[in-house]
């Protein structure tokens, strides 16, 4: 029953992340827009490490590819690698403070952004690497809200 | 301890499998069109979410319109009436020039005469990927929209339609890094290719030799070569020209005429090729 509720919560938060991803912004802001889907997936894996993992992240990554019209597999690799890295530290990550979790996410987002930029460069396309610092900063600012939202979506124990 | 190693090796196996699958998908997508139906299906699936995602923008527009004072609306109305008069006057002159142009073409035995008509459309979504410049408009097969159809805003060329659905379509913008369009300098007819570079405010001009007659501030229009875009529509203005020693071509930055990331109401261009002589009259 608890798992069912969590499943619904996962779906709803992913839909919210998709809506936020689709929200139109002016040209100057759109390049700095945080990857809401990735942040949501990371928050869920951090909060529910036994239920969600690499396969979940890869599936959402594939959905992101189809949604963002990037080559299928591109976000899939990125999401899966992030989930893999997070799964290794998930046992103790949930005991970290909000600030420490935010710093951990900043590190992961940086790695992801560099990886994504490398894939784009390999394709000979613009990588957008010059917008990286601002994108990371905005992701760090958004992360606590997503983390809190996911924490609130968890079924209460006892 | 053994449990930890088991966990790590399972993780590694899963990661390896996902990575292999992802690479396979990328290769398949690169060489086949198999994923096109999947893109369309997801596009149709998330279409209601586009409507939800646009709510803040609509609220912002509605509130901006609601709080506009009456005096401002009146002065806007007066200005627009004056502008309309001016444009009507210019249009009369344009029709005269167009008729003269057609007569001259007939004298030169030009067989194709272009007649353009437009359909107003509204942007209902923009690409969530900042490096992919596409937008979704509210017209589809029911309005006879077709793949390759040019899209304009009030200032210039915006892009072309790449996918058509029943009630909406997707357009690739001229600033997308996969887009290139043939242009010419309005002043002297110098031809080149304007290429997108995933920046809403810039285009690159390709293959212009260092000895070419091109200056900062030159206006660029579509040249009509390639047959996709009709000739004469504004594309942009030359912003800067860099000559690098040893390079075969100039590095030229273009400021697009169209308000690529701001325009909400656009025009779909229907160009009919009419070869009858009656059209000249």
Interface residues (C-beta under 8 A of the other chain):
Chain A: X15 X18 X19 X20 X21 X22 X23 X24 X26 X27 X30 X31 X33 X53 X54 X55 X58 X61 X62 X63 X66 X67 X68 X69 X70 X71 X72 X73 X74 X76 X77 X80 X81 X84 X87 X88 X120 X125 X126 X127 X128 X131
Chain B: X8 X11 X14 X15 X18 X19 X21 X22 X23 X24 X25 X26 X28 X29 X30 X35 X38 X39 X42 X46 X49 X50 X52 X53 X54 X56 X57 X123 X125 X126 X127 X128 X129 X130 X131 X132 X134 X177 X178 X197 X198 X199 X200 X201 X260 X261 X262
